[in-house]
Amino acid sequence: MDVRGDKLKASYVASGNITQYRFLAKGAGLDVYMDAASGTINIGVSVNHPNNNEECTLVTGGHAKIQLANSLGPGIPLMAGADGLAVRATSGQFCTGVLLQGATSGSPGEMNYSPFWLTASL
């Protein structure tokens, strides 16, 4: 099921098996991957779940579904957590959007993906 609202999409190549609705980092060339580290800069949210070397579609701006690491409510600023899961942004980290519709841990919520604004303090 698609999420409502406008969005920008782009296609990349999966480096490893990609899980749907996760923040993805850019690798070499046109590769994207799920970073195991928390707080890394990402370039979008995965729309599909490709296997290694398959086409991976990302939302690079606008409305997207995102898998949450823990239960969060709407209006929470988000950043990439471990394995591309969304977590609450912390001071000084790159916030990549705001949660529009909250969800429980492990479930997809809806967010407005607006990459790379630095959170001075939260």
PDB file as gemmi writes it, atoms N, CA and C in Angstrom:
CRYST1    1.000    1.000    1.000  90.00  90.00  90.00 P 1                      
ATOM      1  N   MET A   1       0.837  -1.177   0.000  1.00  0.00           N  
ATOM      2  CA  MET A   1       0.000   0.000   0.000  1.00  0.00           C  
ATOM      3  C   MET A   1       0.881   1.238   0.000  1.00  0.00           C  
ATOM      4  N   ASP A   2       0.557   2.156  -0.879  1.00  0.00           N  
ATOM      5  CA  ASP A   2       1.346   3.372  -1.000  1.00  0.00           C  
ATOM      6  C   ASP A   2       0.902   4.383   0.054  1.00  0.00           C  
ATOM      7  N   VAL A   3       1.771   5.307   0.347  1.00  0.00           N  
ATOM      8  CA  VAL A   3       1.472   6.346   1.325  1.00  0.00           C  
ATOM      9  C   VAL A   3       0.908   7.562   0.598  1.00  0.00           C  
ATOM     10  N   ARG A   4       0.063   8.302   1.264  1.00  0.00           N  
ATOM     11  CA  ARG A   4      -0.552   9.474   0.642  1.00  0.00           C  
ATOM     12  C   ARG A   4       0.449  10.614   0.531  1.00  0.00           C  
ATOM     13  N   GLY A   5       0.150  11.589  -0.336  1.00  0.00           N  
ATOM     14  CA  GLY A   5       0.974  12.783  -0.448  1.00  0.00           C  
ATOM     15  C   GLY A   5       2.020  12.693  -1.545  1.00  0.00           C  
ATOM     16  N   ASP A   6       2.604  13.847  -1.837  1.00  0.00           N  
ATOM     17  CA  ASP A   6       3.621  13.936  -2.882  1.00  0.00           C  
ATOM     18  C   ASP A   6       4.944  13.389  -2.391  1.00  0.00           C  
ATOM     19  N   LYS A   7       5.727  12.880  -3.347  1.00  0.00           N  
ATOM     20  CA  LYS A   7       7.041  12.356  -3.004  1.00  0.00           C  
ATOM     21  C   LYS A   7       7.944  12.366  -4.227  1.00  0.00           C  
ATOM     22  N   LEU A   8       9.234  12.433  -3.985  1.00  0.00           N  
ATOM     23  CA  LEU A   8      10.237  12.288  -5.027  1.00  0.00           C  
ATOM     24  C   LEU A   8      10.847  10.907  -4.880  1.00  0.00           C  
ATOM     25  N   LYS A   9      11.070  10.222  -6.011  1.00  0.00           N  
ATOM     26  CA  LYS A   9      11.647   8.877  -5.960  1.00  0.00           C  
ATOM     27  C   LYS A   9      12.875   8.810  -6.849  1.00  0.00           C  
ATOM     28  N   ALA A  10      13.758   7.876  -6.534  1.00  0.00           N  
ATOM     29  CA  ALA A  10      14.953   7.617  -7.336  1.00  0.00           C  
ATOM     30  C   ALA A  10      15.264   6.129  -7.266  1.00  0.00           C  
ATOM     31  N   SER A  11      15.975   5.632  -8.262  1.00  0.00           N  
ATOM     32  CA  SER A  11      16.359   4.219  -8.297  1.00  0.00           C  
ATOM     33  C   SER A  11      17.861   4.073  -8.128  1.00  0.00           C  
ATOM     34  N   TYR A  12      18.248   3.091  -7.331  1.00  0.00           N  
ATOM     35  CA  TYR A  12      19.643   2.767  -7.070  1.00  0.00           C  
ATOM     36  C   TYR A  12      19.808   1.249  -7.185  1.00  0.00           C  
ATOM     37  N   VAL A  13      20.984   0.750  -6.841  1.00  0.00           N  
ATOM     38  CA  VAL A  13      21.260  -0.687  -6.855  1.00  0.00           C  
ATOM     39  C   VAL A  13      21.484  -1.142  -5.414  1.00  0.00           C  
ATOM     40  N   ALA A  14      20.784  -2.198  -5.026  1.00  0.00           N  
ATOM     41  CA  ALA A  14      20.892  -2.707  -3.658  1.00  0.00           C  
ATOM     42  C   ALA A  14      22.251  -3.364  -3.431  1.00  0.00           C  
ATOM     43  N   SER A  15      22.931  -2.946  -2.387  1.00  0.00           N  
ATOM     44  CA  SER A  15      24.170  -3.586  -1.964  1.00  0.00           C  
ATOM     45  C   SER A  15      23.811  -4.424  -0.735  1.00  0.00           C  
ATOM     46  N   GLY A  16      23.532  -5.690  -0.963  1.00  0.00           N  
ATOM     47  CA  GLY A  16      22.999  -6.561   0.083  1.00  0.00           C  
ATOM     48  C   GLY A  16      21.484  -6.599  -0.028  1.00  0.00           C  
ATOM     49  N   ASN A  17      20.858  -7.436   0.765  1.00  0.00           N  
ATOM     50  CA  ASN A  17      19.403  -7.528   0.774  1.00  0.00           C  
ATOM     51  C   ASN A  17      18.837  -6.362   1.572  1.00  0.00           C  
ATOM     52  N   ILE A  18      17.915  -5.628   0.986  1.00  0.00           N  
ATOM     53  CA  ILE A  18      17.352  -4.419   1.587  1.00  0.00           C  
ATOM     54  C   ILE A  18      15.962  -4.716   2.140  1.00  0.00           C  
ATOM     55  N   THR A  19      15.706  -4.238   3.337  1.00  0.00           N  
ATOM     56  CA  THR A  19      14.394  -4.360   3.957  1.00  0.00           C  
ATOM     57  C   THR A  19      13.563  -3.130   3.608  1.00  0.00           C  
ATOM     58  N   GLN A  20      12.288  -3.343   3.358  1.00  0.00           N  
ATOM     59  CA  GLN A  20      11.377  -2.269   2.988  1.00  0.00           C  
ATOM     60  C   GLN A  20      11.185  -1.277   4.132  1.00  0.00           C  
ATOM     61  N   TYR A  21      11.018   0.007   3.779  1.00  0.00           N  
ATOM     62  CA  TYR A  21      10.737   1.109   4.710  1.00  0.00           C  
ATOM     63  C   TYR A  21      11.877   1.382   5.680  1.00  0.00           C  
ATOM     64  N   ARG A  22      13.105   1.348   5.192  1.00  0.00           N  
ATOM     65  CA  ARG A  22      14.282   1.645   6.024  1.00  0.00           C  
ATOM     66  C   ARG A  22      15.062   2.811   5.415  1.00  0.00           C  
ATOM     67  N   PHE A  23      15.763   3.565   6.280  1.00  0.00           N  
ATOM     68  CA  PHE A  23      16.699   4.578   5.795  1.00  0.00           C  
ATOM     69  C   PHE A  23      17.875   3.868   5.143  1.00  0.00           C  
ATOM     70  N   LEU A  24      18.345   4.392   4.004  1.00  0.00           N  
ATOM     71  CA  LEU A  24      19.465   3.785   3.301  1.00  0.00           C  
ATOM     72  C   LEU A  24      20.597   4.778   3.117  1.00  0.00           C  
ATOM     73  N   ALA A  25      21.815   4.274   3.214  1.00  0.00           N  
ATOM     74  CA  ALA A  25      23.023   5.068   3.003  1.00  0.00           C  
ATOM     75  C   ALA A  25      23.550   4.807   1.602  1.00  0.00           C  
ATOM     76  N   LYS A  26      24.309   5.754   1.075  1.00  0.00           N  
ATOM     77  CA  LYS A  26      24.878   5.612  -0.270  1.00  0.00           C  
ATOM     78  C   LYS A  26      26.229   4.938  -0.200  1.00  0.00           C  
ATOM     79  N   GLY A  27      26.415   3.946  -1.056  1.00  0.00           N  
ATOM     80  CA  GLY A  27      27.688   3.254  -1.171  1.00  0.00           C  
ATOM     81  C   GLY A  27      28.441   3.755  -2.392  1.00  0.00           C  
ATOM     82  N   ALA A  28      29.257   2.906  -2.976  1.00  0.00           N  
ATOM     83  CA  ALA A  28      30.025   3.253  -4.178  1.00  0.00           C  
ATOM     84  C   ALA A  28      29.098   3.290  -5.393  1.00  0.00           C  
ATOM     85  N   GLY A  29      29.375   4.193  -6.308  1.00  0.00           N  
ATOM     86  CA  GLY A  29      28.576   4.276  -7.535  1.00  0.00           C  
ATOM     87  C   GLY A  29      27.124   4.561  -7.223  1.00  0.00           C  
ATOM     88  N   LEU A  30      26.239   3.693  -7.712  1.00  0.00           N  
ATOM     89  CA  LEU A  30      24.803   3.850  -7.475  1.00  0.00           C  
ATOM     90  C   LEU A  30      24.286   2.873  -6.427  1.00  0.00           C  
ATOM     91  N   ASP A  31      25.190   2.327  -5.613  1.00  0.00           N  
ATOM     92  CA  ASP A  31      24.789   1.362  -4.589  1.00  0.00           C  
ATOM     93  C   ASP A  31      24.202   2.061  -3.359  1.00  0.00           C  
ATOM     94  N   VAL A  32      23.208   1.409  -2.744  1.00  0.00           N  
ATOM     95  CA  VAL A  32      22.673   1.835  -1.456  1.00  0.00           C  
ATOM     96  C   VAL A  32      22.664   0.631  -0.529  1.00  0.00           C  
ATOM     97  N   TYR A  33      22.730   0.892   0.784  1.00  0.00           N  
ATOM     98  CA  TYR A  33      22.775  -0.196   1.753  1.00  0.00           C  
ATOM     99  C   TYR A  33      22.170   0.257   3.071  1.00  0.00           C  
ATOM    100  N   MET A  34      21.793  -0.720   3.907  1.00  0.00           N  
ATOM    101  CA  MET A  34      21.319  -0.438   5.260  1.00  0.00           C  
ATOM    102  C   MET A  34      22.544  -0.393   6.158  1.00  0.00           C  
ATOM    103  N   ASP A  35      22.811   0.772   6.727  1.00  0.00           N  
ATOM    104  CA  ASP A  35      23.980   0.940   7.588  1.00  0.00           C  
ATOM    105  C   ASP A  35      23.681   0.373   8.969  1.00  0.00           C  
ATOM    106  N   ALA A  36      24.616  -0.405   9.500  1.00  0.00           N  
ATOM    107  CA  ALA A  36      24.442  -1.002  10.827  1.00  0.00           C  
ATOM    108  C   ALA A  36      24.614   0.025  11.938  1.00  0.00           C  
ATOM    109  N   ALA A  37      25.264   1.150  11.640  1.00  0.00           N  
ATOM    110  CA  ALA A  37      25.516   2.178  12.656  1.00  0.00           C  
ATOM    111  C   ALA A  37      24.321   3.119  12.787  1.00  0.00           C  
ATOM    112  N   SER A  38      24.218   3.779  13.919  1.00  0.00           N  
ATOM    113  CA  SER A  38      23.168   4.751  14.162  1.00  0.00           C  
ATOM    114  C   SER A  38      23.674   6.154  13.874  1.00  0.00           C  
ATOM    115  N   GLY A  39      22.802   7.030  13.383  1.00  0.00           N  
ATOM    116  CA  GLY A  39      23.156   8.433  13.176  1.00  0.00           C  
ATOM    117  C   GLY A  39      23.862   8.736  11.876  1.00  0.00           C  
ATOM    118  N   THR A  40      23.954   7.779  10.966  1.00  0.00           N  
ATOM    119  CA  THR A  40      24.634   8.022   9.695  1.00  0.00           C  
ATOM    120  C   THR A  40      23.753   8.845   8.761  1.00  0.00           C  
ATOM    121  N   ILE A  41      24.378   9.554   7.860  1.00  0.00           N  
ATOM    122  CA  ILE A  41      23.648  10.324   6.858  1.00  0.00           C  
ATOM    123  C   ILE A  41      23.054   9.338   5.849  1.00  0.00           C  
ATOM    124  N   ASN A  42      21.793   9.542   5.509  1.00  0.00           N  
ATOM    125  CA  ASN A  42      21.139   8.661   4.551  1.00  0.00           C  
ATOM    126  C   ASN A  42      20.614   9.475   3.375  1.00  0.00           C  
ATOM    127  N   ILE A  43      20.254   8.776   2.298  1.00  0.00           N  
ATOM    128  CA  ILE A  43      19.800   9.477   1.095  1.00  0.00           C  
ATOM    129  C   ILE A  43      18.342   9.211   0.764  1.00  0.00           C  
ATOM    130  N   GLY A  44      17.669   8.377   1.527  1.00  0.00           N  
ATOM    131  CA  GLY A  44      16.263   8.111   1.257  1.00  0.00           C  
ATOM    132  C   GLY A  44      15.745   6.939   2.049  1.00  0.00           C  
ATOM    133  N   VAL A  45      14.473   6.602   1.770  1.00  0.00           N  
ATOM    134  CA  VAL A  45      13.781   5.507   2.434  1.00  0.00           C  
ATOM    135  C   VAL A  45      13.405   4.467   1.388  1.00  0.00           C  
ATOM    136  N   SER A  46      13.715   3.205   1.657  1.00  0.00           N  
ATOM    137  CA  SER A  46      13.422   2.133   0.698  1.00  0.00           C  
ATOM    138  C   SER A  46      11.915   1.927   0.556  1.00  0.00           C  
ATOM    139  N   VAL A  47      11.473   1.815  -0.691  1.00  0.00           N  
ATOM    140  CA  VAL A  47      10.064   1.581  -1.002  1.00  0.00           C  
ATOM    141  C   VAL A  47       9.820   0.094  -1.209  1.00  0.00           C  
ATOM    142  N   ASN A  48      10.773  -0.568  -1.830  1.00  0.00           N  
ATOM    143  CA  ASN A  48      10.643  -2.006  -2.101  1.00  0.00           C  
ATOM    144  C   ASN A  48      11.649  -2.776  -1.240  1.00  0.00           C  
ATOM    145  N   HIS A  49      11.752  -4.074  -1.448  1.00  0.00           N  
ATOM    146  CA  HIS A  49      12.699  -4.900  -0.677  1.00  0.00           C  
ATOM    147  C   HIS A  49      13.492  -5.793  -1.629  1.00  0.00           C  
ATOM    148  N   PRO A  50      14.457  -5.170  -2.338  1.00  0.00           N  
ATOM    149  CA  PRO A  50      15.238  -5.929  -3.318  1.00  0.00           C  
ATOM    150  C   PRO A  50      16.315  -6.801  -2.674  1.00  0.00           C  
ATOM    151  N   ASN A  51      16.726  -7.804  -3.414  1.00  0.00           N  
ATOM    152  CA  ASN A  51      17.882  -8.610  -3.039  1.00  0.00           C  
ATOM    153  C   ASN A  51      19.141  -7.928  -3.557  1.00  0.00           C  
ATOM    154  N   ASN A  52      20.302  -8.446  -3.201  1.00  0.00           N  
ATOM    155  CA  ASN A  52      21.579  -7.887  -3.620  1.00  0.00           C  
ATOM    156  C   ASN A  52      21.629  -7.698  -5.138  1.00  0.00           C  
ATOM    157  N   ASN A  53      22.101  -6.540  -5.585  1.00  0.00           N  
ATOM    158  CA  ASN A  53      22.280  -6.159  -6.987  1.00  0.00           C  
ATOM    159  C   ASN A  53      20.988  -5.985  -7.770  1.00  0.00           C  
ATOM    160  N   GLU A  54      19.835  -5.932  -7.106  1.00  0.00           N  
ATOM    161  CA  GLU A  54      18.576  -5.631  -7.770  1.00  0.00           C  
ATOM    162  C   GLU A  54      18.275  -4.141  -7.635  1.00  0.00           C  
ATOM    163  N   GLU A  55      17.336  -3.650  -8.455  1.00  0.00           N  
ATOM    164  CA  GLU A  55      16.948  -2.244  -8.392  1.00  0.00           C  
ATOM    165  C   GLU A  55      16.243  -1.940  -7.077  1.00  0.00           C  
ATOM    166  N   CYS A  56      16.654  -0.853  -6.460  1.00  0.00           N  
ATOM    167  CA  CYS A  56      16.083  -0.408  -5.190  1.00  0.00           C  
ATOM    168  C   CYS A  56      15.483   0.980  -5.392  1.00  0.00           C  
ATOM    169  N   THR A  57      14.199   1.121  -5.123  1.00  0.00           N  
ATOM    170  CA  THR A  57      13.521   2.408  -5.253  1.00  0.00           C  
ATOM    171  C   THR A  57      13.475   3.094  -3.895  1.00  0.00           C  
ATOM    172  N   LEU A  58      13.836   4.374  -3.886  1.00  0.00           N  
ATOM    173  CA  LEU A  58      13.868   5.167  -2.654  1.00  0.00           C  
ATOM    174  C   LEU A  58      12.977   6.385  -2.778  1.00  0.00           C  
ATOM    175  N   VAL A  59      12.330   6.761  -1.677  1.00  0.00           N  
ATOM    176  CA  VAL A  59      11.715   8.080  -1.568  1.00  0.00           C  
ATOM    177  C   VAL A  59      12.834   9.003  -1.117  1.00  0.00           C  
ATOM    178  N   THR A  60      13.112  10.043  -1.913  1.00  0.00           N  
ATOM    179  CA  THR A  60      14.202  10.962  -1.598  1.00  0.00           C  
ATOM    180  C   THR A  60      13.700  12.317  -1.111  1.00  0.00           C  
ATOM    181  N   GLY A  61      12.394  12.466  -1.062  1.00  0.00           N  
ATOM    182  CA  GLY A  61      11.781  13.679  -0.548  1.00  0.00           C  
ATOM    183  C   GLY A  61      10.273  13.526  -0.498  1.00  0.00           C  
ATOM    184  N   GLY A  62       9.655  13.997   0.567  1.00  0.00           N  
ATOM    185  CA  GLY A  62       8.197  13.932   0.678  1.00  0.00           C  
ATOM    186  C   GLY A  62       7.732  12.813   1.577  1.00  0.00           C  
ATOM    187  N   HIS A  63       6.501  12.388   1.364  1.00  0.00           N  
ATOM    188  CA  HIS A  63       5.862  11.390   2.226  1.00  0.00           C  
ATOM    189  C   HIS A  63       6.407   9.990   1.979  1.00  0.00           C  
ATOM    190  N   ALA A  64       6.693   9.280   3.076  1.00  0.00           N  
ATOM    191  CA  ALA A  64       7.222   7.914   2.984  1.00  0.00           C  
ATOM    192  C   ALA A  64       6.779   7.112   4.203  1.00  0.00           C  
ATOM    193  N   LYS A  65       6.665   5.811   4.034  1.00  0.00           N  
ATOM    194  CA  LYS A  65       6.492   4.923   5.186  1.00  0.00           C  
ATOM    195  C   LYS A  65       7.880   4.623   5.729  1.00  0.00           C  
ATOM    196  N   ILE A  66       7.987   4.481   7.054  1.00  0.00           N  
ATOM    197  CA  ILE A  66       9.276   4.220   7.690  1.00  0.00           C  
ATOM    198  C   ILE A  66       9.081   3.251   8.851  1.00  0.00           C  
ATOM    199  N   GLN A  67       9.989   2.283   8.946  1.00  0.00           N  
ATOM    200  CA  GLN A  67       9.945   1.298  10.027  1.00  0.00           C  
ATOM    201  C   GLN A  67      10.561   1.916  11.283  1.00  0.00           C  
ATOM    202  N   LEU A  68       9.858   1.816  12.402  1.00  0.00           N  
ATOM    203  CA  LEU A  68      10.315   2.437  13.648  1.00  0.00           C  
ATOM    204  C   LEU A  68      11.040   1.438  14.549  1.00  0.00           C  
ATOM    205  N   ALA A  69      12.082   1.896  15.199  1.00  0.00           N  
ATOM    206  CA  ALA A  69      12.823   1.051  16.150  1.00  0.00           C  
ATOM    207  C   ALA A  69      12.063   0.908  17.461  1.00  0.00           C  
ATOM    208  N   ASN A  70      11.304   1.943  17.820  1.00  0.00           N  
ATOM    209  CA  ASN A  70      10.484   1.889  19.031  1.00  0.00           C  
ATOM    210  C   ASN A  70       9.220   2.706  18.803  1.00  0.00           C  
ATOM    211  N   SER A  71       8.258   2.583  19.680  1.00  0.00           N  
ATOM    212  CA  SER A  71       6.980   3.272  19.519  1.00  0.00           C  
ATOM    213  C   SER A  71       7.168   4.782  19.636  1.00  0.00           C  
ATOM    214  N   LEU A  72       6.634   5.510  18.654  1.00  0.00           N  
ATOM    215  CA  LEU A  72       6.735   6.969  18.634  1.00  0.00           C  
ATOM    216  C   LEU A  72       5.408   7.555  18.156  1.00  0.00           C  
ATOM    217  N   GLY A  73       5.109   8.771  18.608  1.00  0.00           N  
ATOM    218  CA  GLY A  73       3.904   9.465  18.194  1.00  0.00           C  
ATOM    219  C   GLY A  73       4.199  10.484  17.109  1.00  0.00           C  
ATOM    220  N   PRO A  74       3.177  11.102  16.564  1.00  0.00           N  
ATOM    221  CA  PRO A  74       3.364  12.084  15.490  1.00  0.00           C  
ATOM    222  C   PRO A  74       4.114  13.325  15.979  1.00  0.00           C  
ATOM    223  N   GLY A  75       4.781  13.997  15.034  1.00  0.00           N  
ATOM    224  CA  GLY A  75       5.501  15.224  15.339  1.00  0.00           C  
ATOM    225  C   GLY A  75       6.913  15.036  15.846  1.00  0.00           C  
ATOM    226  N   ILE A  76       7.380  13.800  15.920  1.00  0.00           N  
ATOM    227  CA  ILE A  76       8.726  13.507  16.422  1.00  0.00           C  
ATOM    228  C   ILE A  76       9.748  13.645  15.283  1.00  0.00           C  
ATOM    229  N   PRO A  77      10.837  14.408  15.488  1.00  0.00           N  
ATOM    230  CA  PRO A  77      11.901  14.459  14.482  1.00  0.00           C  
ATOM    231  C   PRO A  77      12.641  13.121  14.445  1.00  0.00           C  
ATOM    232  N   LEU A  78      12.968  12.653  13.244  1.00  0.00           N  
ATOM    233  CA  LEU A  78      13.565  11.327  13.077  1.00  0.00           C  
ATOM    234  C   LEU A  78      14.988  11.383  12.542  1.00  0.00           C  
ATOM    235  N   MET A  79      15.759  10.358  12.893  1.00  0.00           N  
ATOM    236  CA  MET A  79      17.085  10.136  12.330  1.00  0.00           C  
ATOM    237  C   MET A  79      17.246   8.633  12.111  1.00  0.00           C  
ATOM    238  N   ALA A  80      18.278   8.248  11.394  1.00  0.00           N  
ATOM    239  CA  ALA A  80      18.536   6.839  11.126  1.00  0.00           C  
ATOM    240  C   ALA A  80      19.152   6.170  12.343  1.00  0.00           C  
ATOM    241  N   GLY A  81      18.537   5.081  12.763  1.00  0.00           N  
ATOM    242  CA  GLY A  81      19.087   4.263  13.832  1.00  0.00           C  
ATOM    243  C   GLY A  81      19.800   3.064  13.236  1.00  0.00           C  
ATOM    244  N   ALA A  82      20.166   2.122  14.051  1.00  0.00           N  
ATOM    245  CA  ALA A  82      20.850   0.914  13.582  1.00  0.00           C  
ATOM    246  C   ALA A  82      19.996   0.177  12.561  1.00  0.00           C  
ATOM    247  N   ASP A  83      20.639  -0.338  11.515  1.00  0.00           N  
ATOM    248  CA  ASP A  83      19.996  -1.103  10.446  1.00  0.00           C  
ATOM    249  C   ASP A  83      18.905  -0.320   9.719  1.00  0.00           C  
ATOM    250  N   GLY A  84      18.999   1.012   9.715  1.00  0.00           N  
ATOM    251  CA  GLY A  84      18.067   1.837   8.957  1.00  0.00           C  
ATOM    252  C   GLY A  84      16.729   2.076   9.612  1.00  0.00           C  
ATOM    253  N   LEU A  85      16.548   1.611  10.843  1.00  0.00           N  
ATOM    254  CA  LEU A  85      15.295   1.866  11.553  1.00  0.00           C  
ATOM    255  C   LEU A  85      15.239   3.317  12.008  1.00  0.00           C  
ATOM    256  N   ALA A  86      14.039   3.889  12.051  1.00  0.00           N  
ATOM    257  CA  ALA A  86      13.867   5.272  12.481  1.00  0.00           C  
ATOM    258  C   ALA A  86      13.848   5.362  14.003  1.00  0.00           C  
ATOM    259  N   VAL A  87      14.588   6.345  14.526  1.00  0.00           N  
ATOM    260  CA  VAL A  87      14.601   6.638  15.958  1.00  0.00           C  
ATOM    261  C   VAL A  87      14.426   8.145  16.148  1.00  0.00           C  
ATOM    262  N   ARG A  88      14.104   8.553  17.367  1.00  0.00           N  
ATOM    263  CA  ARG A  88      13.973   9.980  17.675  1.00  0.00           C  
ATOM    264  C   ARG A  88      15.330  10.652  17.475  1.00  0.00           C  
ATOM    265  N   ALA A  89      15.349  11.772  16.755  1.00  0.00           N  
ATOM    266  CA  ALA A  89      16.591  12.517  16.533  1.00  0.00           C  
ATOM    267  C   ALA A  89      17.088  13.103  17.850  1.00  0.00           C  
ATOM    268  N   THR A  90      18.398  13.110  18.019  1.00  0.00           N  
ATOM    269  CA  THR A  90      19.014  13.673  19.220  1.00  0.00           C  
ATOM    270  C   THR A  90      19.797  14.928  18.865  1.00  0.00           C  
ATOM    271  N   SER A  91      20.122  15.726  19.851  1.00  0.00           N  
ATOM    272  CA  SER A  91      20.822  16.991  19.629  1.00  0.00           C  
ATOM    273  C   SER A  91      22.109  16.790  18.832  1.00  0.00           C  
ATOM    274  N   GLY A  92      22.294  17.649  17.832  1.00  0.00           N  
ATOM    275  CA  GLY A  92      23.505  17.626  17.035  1.00  0.00           C  
ATOM    276  C   GLY A  92      23.538  16.587  15.938  1.00  0.00           C  
ATOM    277  N   GLN A  93      22.506  15.764  15.812  1.00  0.00           N  
ATOM    278  CA  GLN A  93      22.462  14.727  14.768  1.00  0.00           C  
ATOM    279  C   GLN A  93      21.700  15.233  13.551  1.00  0.00           C  
ATOM    280  N   PHE A  94      21.901  14.576  12.412  1.00  0.00           N  
ATOM    281  CA  PHE A  94      21.168  14.916  11.210  1.00  0.00           C  
ATOM    282  C   PHE A  94      19.764  14.354  11.287  1.00  0.00           C  
ATOM    283  N   CYS A  95      18.792  15.242  11.313  1.00  0.00           N  
ATOM    284  CA  CYS A  95      17.380  14.862  11.329  1.00  0.00           C  
ATOM    285  C   CYS A  95      16.934  14.724   9.876  1.00  0.00           C  
ATOM    286  N   THR A  96      16.279  13.633   9.551  1.00  0.00           N  
ATOM    287  CA  THR A  96      15.901  13.393   8.161  1.00  0.00           C  
ATOM    288  C   THR A  96      14.407  13.473   7.913  1.00  0.00           C  
ATOM    289  N   GLY A  97      13.671  14.012   8.853  1.00  0.00           N  
ATOM    290  CA  GLY A  97      12.246  14.202   8.639  1.00  0.00           C  
ATOM    291  C   GLY A  97      11.471  14.182   9.934  1.00  0.00           C  
ATOM    292  N   VAL A  98      10.154  14.282   9.782  1.00  0.00           N  
ATOM    293  CA  VAL A  98       9.255  14.329  10.930  1.00  0.00           C  
ATOM    294  C   VAL A  98       8.195  13.250  10.771  1.00  0.00           C  
ATOM    295  N   LEU A  99       7.903  12.571  11.853  1.00  0.00           N  
ATOM    296  CA  LEU A  99       6.887  11.526  11.849  1.00  0.00           C  
ATOM    297  C   LEU A  99       5.506  12.181  11.781  1.00  0.00           C  
ATOM    298  N   LEU A 100       4.720  11.799  10.770  1.00  0.00           N  
ATOM    299  CA  LEU A 100       3.376  12.353  10.608  1.00  0.00           C  
ATOM    300  C   LEU A 100       2.330  11.496  11.292  1.00  0.00           C  
ATOM    301  N   GLN A 101       2.521  10.190  11.209  1.00  0.00           N  
ATOM    302  CA  GLN A 101       1.607   9.238  11.838  1.00  0.00           C  
ATOM    303  C   GLN A 101       2.449   8.251  12.625  1.00  0.00           C  
ATOM    304  N   GLY A 102       2.262   8.227  13.926  1.00  0.00           N  
ATOM    305  CA  GLY A 102       3.046   7.353  14.784  1.00  0.00           C  
ATOM    306  C   GLY A 102       2.667   5.894  14.623  1.00  0.00           C  
ATOM    307  N   ALA A 103       3.482   5.037  15.218  1.00  0.00           N  
ATOM    308  CA  ALA A 103       3.246   3.598  15.161  1.00  0.00           C  
ATOM    309  C   ALA A 103       4.003   2.937  16.303  1.00  0.00           C  
ATOM    310  N   THR A 104       3.748   1.662  16.485  1.00  0.00           N  
ATOM    311  CA  THR A 104       4.438   0.904  17.518  1.00  0.00           C  
ATOM    312  C   THR A 104       5.752   0.358  16.976  1.00  0.00           C  
ATOM    313  N   SER A 105       6.592  -0.106  17.869  1.00  0.00           N  
ATOM    314  CA  SER A 105       7.888  -0.665  17.510  1.00  0.00           C  
ATOM    315  C   SER A 105       7.747  -1.760  16.467  1.00  0.00           C  
ATOM    316  N   GLY A 106       8.553  -1.679  15.401  1.00  0.00           N  
ATOM    317  CA  GLY A 106       8.549  -2.686  14.362  1.00  0.00           C  
ATOM    318  C   GLY A 106       7.476  -2.501  13.309  1.00  0.00           C  
ATOM    319  N   SER A 107       6.612  -1.507  13.482  1.00  0.00           N  
ATOM    320  CA  SER A 107       5.556  -1.226  12.511  1.00  0.00           C  
ATOM    321  C   SER A 107       5.912   0.023  11.714  1.00  0.00           C  
ATOM    322  N   PRO A 108       5.414   0.128  10.476  1.00  0.00           N  
ATOM    323  CA  PRO A 108       5.701   1.336   9.708  1.00  0.00           C  
ATOM    324  C   PRO A 108       4.802   2.500  10.105  1.00  0.00           C  
ATOM    325  N   GLY A 109       5.415   3.658  10.291  1.00  0.00           N  
ATOM    326  CA  GLY A 109       4.690   4.907  10.474  1.00  0.00           C  
ATOM    327  C   GLY A 109       4.812   5.700   9.182  1.00  0.00           C  
ATOM    328  N   GLU A 110       4.226   6.878   9.143  1.00  0.00           N  
ATOM    329  CA  GLU A 110       4.357   7.749   7.975  1.00  0.00           C  
ATOM    330  C   GLU A 110       5.169   8.969   8.362  1.00  0.00           C  
ATOM    331  N   MET A 111       6.069   9.358   7.472  1.00  0.00           N  
ATOM    332  CA  MET A 111       6.922  10.506   7.748  1.00  0.00           C  
ATOM    333  C   MET A 111       6.974  11.432   6.544  1.00  0.00           C  
ATOM    334  N   ASN A 112       7.422  12.660   6.776  1.00  0.00           N  
ATOM    335  CA  ASN A 112       7.764  13.572   5.704  1.00  0.00           C  
ATOM    336  C   ASN A 112       9.285  13.567   5.634  1.00  0.00           C  
ATOM    337  N   TYR A 113       9.843  12.947   4.580  1.00  0.00           N  
ATOM    338  CA  TYR A 113      11.294  12.839   4.438  1.00  0.00           C  
ATOM    339  C   TYR A 113      11.833  14.152   3.880  1.00  0.00           C  
ATOM    340  N   SER A 114      12.654  14.810   4.655  1.00  0.00           N  
ATOM    341  CA  SER A 114      13.262  16.078   4.277  1.00  0.00           C  
ATOM    342  C   SER A 114      14.692  16.026   4.775  1.00  0.00           C  
ATOM    343  N   PRO A 115      15.601  15.519   3.960  1.00  0.00           N  
ATOM    344  CA  PRO A 115      16.932  15.148   4.441  1.00  0.00           C  
ATOM    345  C   PRO A 115      17.838  16.291   4.869  1.00  0.00           C  
ATOM    346  N   PHE A 116      18.669  15.931   5.831  1.00  0.00           N  
ATOM    347  CA  PHE A 116      19.884  16.659   6.181  1.00  0.00           C  
ATOM    348  C   PHE A 116      19.716  18.020   6.847  1.00  0.00           C  
ATOM    349  N   TRP A 117      18.744  18.171   7.702  1.00  0.00           N  
ATOM    350  CA  TRP A 117      18.801  19.362   8.519  1.00  0.00           C  
ATOM    351  C   TRP A 117      19.324  18.990   9.877  1.00  0.00           C  
ATOM    352  N   LEU A 118      20.304  19.726  10.327  1.00  0.00           N  
ATOM    353  CA  LEU A 118      21.000  19.443  11.579  1.00  0.00           C  
ATOM    354  C   LEU A 118      20.170  19.928  12.752  1.00  0.00           C  
ATOM    355  N   THR A 119      19.985  19.084  13.744  1.00  0.00           N  
ATOM    356  CA  THR A 119      19.240  19.488  14.932  1.00  0.00           C  
ATOM    357  C   THR A 119      20.190  20.116  15.930  1.00  0.00           C  
ATOM    358  N   ALA A 120      20.027  21.392  16.194  1.00  0.00           N  
ATOM    359  CA  ALA A 120      20.895  22.082  17.132  1.00  0.00           C  
ATOM    360  C   ALA A 120      20.632  21.615  18.548  1.00  0.00           C  
ATOM    361  N   SER A 121      19.362  21.573  18.927  1.00  0.00           N  
ATOM    362  CA  SER A 121      18.996  21.053  20.250  1.00  0.00           C  
ATOM    363  C   SER A 121      17.542  20.630  20.216  1.00  0.00           C  
ATOM    364  N   LEU A 122      17.263  19.554  20.934  1.00  0.00           N  
ATOM    365  CA  LEU A 122      15.889  19.038  20.989  1.00  0.00           C  
ATOM    366  C   LEU A 122      15.469  18.845  22.425  1.00  0.00           C  
TER     367      LEU A 122                                                      
END                                                                             
